[in-house]
Amino acid sequence: QVQLVESGGGLVQPGGSLRLSCAASGSIRSINFMGWYRQAPGQQRELVAIITTPDSTNYADSVKGRFTISRDNAKNTVLLQMNSLKPEDTAVYYCNAQIALYGSPLWYNHWGQGTQVTVSS
């Protein structure tokens, strides 16, 4: 029943900005963390940024100072503000969340469908 819906991807010129959003829906009791991963063609999926409950954050070295992750707990939404984008940021970006449902003490790891970000002139 849980779904992660991503939006905000697209084509942008180097130095430009994009904001990705991911909204979780379903019978959600609690969200432990939400974050963003990315995967370029022929490369391994890597962590971009993560935010935990309540508001502890961690960033990949390659995006520090350029990307900002934030969370709206009331809306079960995580945002990724991406500034000063570079061609090397081109990848499919995936939302990830660890979620517990009502009626269960177990945590489940969920993934969004992915959204394409292309940085090119």
C-alpha positions as CSV (number, residue, x, y, z in Angstrom):
1,Q,0.0,0.0,0.0
2,V,3.0,2.3,0.5
3,Q,4.0,4.4,-2.5
4,L,6.8,6.8,-3.0
5,V,6.0,9.4,-5.7
6,E,8.9,11.4,-7.1
7,S,8.8,14.6,-9.1
8,G,11.0,17.5,-10.2
9,G,13.5,15.9,-12.6
10,G,14.3,17.2,-16.0
11,L,16.9,18.9,-18.2
12,V,18.9,21.8,-16.9
13,Q,22.0,23.7,-18.0
14,P,25.3,23.5,-16.0
15,G,25.1,25.9,-13.1
16,G,21.4,25.6,-12.9
17,S,19.1,24.3,-10.2
18,L,16.4,21.7,-9.7
19,R,14.3,20.6,-6.8
20,L,13.3,17.0,-6.4
21,S,10.4,16.0,-4.2
22,C,9.3,12.6,-2.9
23,A,6.0,12.0,-1.1
24,A,5.2,8.8,0.8
25,S,1.6,7.7,1.0
26,G,-0.3,4.8,2.6
27,S,-1.0,3.6,6.1
28,I,2.2,5.0,7.5
29,R,2.8,4.8,11.3
30,S,6.4,6.1,11.2
31,I,9.3,7.0,8.9
32,N,12.8,6.3,10.2
33,F,14.6,8.1,7.4
34,M,14.2,9.3,3.9
35,G,16.9,9.9,1.3
36,W,18.1,10.1,-2.2
37,Y,20.3,7.8,-4.3
38,R,21.4,8.2,-7.9
39,Q,22.6,5.9,-10.6
40,A,24.3,6.8,-13.8
41,P,24.5,4.4,-16.8
42,G,27.1,1.7,-16.2
43,Q,27.8,2.9,-12.7
44,Q,26.8,1.7,-9.2
45,R,23.9,3.3,-7.3
46,E,25.3,5.7,-4.7
47,L,23.9,7.6,-1.8
48,V,23.4,11.3,-2.4
49,A,21.8,12.6,0.8
50,I,19.8,11.2,3.7
51,I,17.8,12.8,6.5
52,T,16.8,10.9,9.7
53,T,14.2,11.4,12.4
54,P,14.3,14.1,13.5
55,D,16.6,16.2,11.3
56,S,20.1,14.7,11.1
57,T,21.6,14.9,7.6
58,N,24.4,13.3,5.7
59,Y,25.7,14.1,2.2
60,A,28.0,12.6,-0.3
61,D,31.3,14.5,-0.6
62,S,30.6,15.3,-4.3
63,V,27.4,17.3,-3.5
64,K,28.3,19.0,-0.2
65,G,27.8,22.7,-0.4
66,R,25.6,22.4,-3.5
67,F,22.6,20.1,-2.4
68,T,20.3,20.5,0.5
69,I,18.0,17.8,1.8
70,S,14.9,18.7,4.0
71,R,11.9,16.9,5.3
72,D,8.3,17.8,6.0
73,N,7.1,15.2,8.5
74,A,3.4,16.3,8.4
75,K,3.3,15.6,4.7
76,N,5.7,12.6,4.7
77,T,7.7,14.4,2.1
78,V,11.5,14.8,1.5
79,L,13.0,17.5,-0.8
80,L,16.3,17.7,-2.5
81,Q,17.4,21.2,-3.6
82,M,20.1,20.9,-6.1
83,N,22.1,24.0,-7.0
84,S,25.2,24.6,-9.1
85,L,24.5,21.5,-11.1
86,K,27.3,19.8,-13.1
87,P,27.2,17.3,-16.0
88,E,28.5,14.7,-13.6
89,D,25.3,15.0,-11.6
90,T,23.4,13.4,-14.6
91,A,21.7,10.3,-13.3
92,V,18.4,8.7,-12.4
93,Y,17.6,9.8,-8.9
94,Y,15.7,7.4,-6.6
95,C,13.9,8.2,-3.4
96,N,14.4,5.7,-0.5
97,A,12.6,5.5,2.8
98,Q,12.4,3.1,5.8
99,I,8.8,2.9,6.8
100,A,6.7,1.2,9.5
101,L,3.0,0.6,8.8
102,Y,0.1,0.6,11.2
103,G,-0.4,-2.8,12.8
104,S,3.1,-3.9,12.3
105,P,6.3,-3.4,14.3
106,L,8.5,-4.2,11.3
107,W,10.4,-1.7,9.2
108,Y,10.4,-2.0,5.4
109,N,12.7,-0.3,2.9
110,H,10.9,1.3,0.0
111,W,12.1,2.8,-3.3
112,G,10.5,5.2,-5.7
113,Q,10.4,4.7,-9.4
114,G,13.2,7.1,-10.1
115,T,13.3,10.4,-11.9
116,Q,15.8,11.4,-14.6
117,V,18.1,14.4,-14.1
118,T,20.1,15.6,-17.1
119,V,22.7,18.4,-16.8
120,S,23.8,19.5,-20.3
121,S,24.4,22.6,-22.4
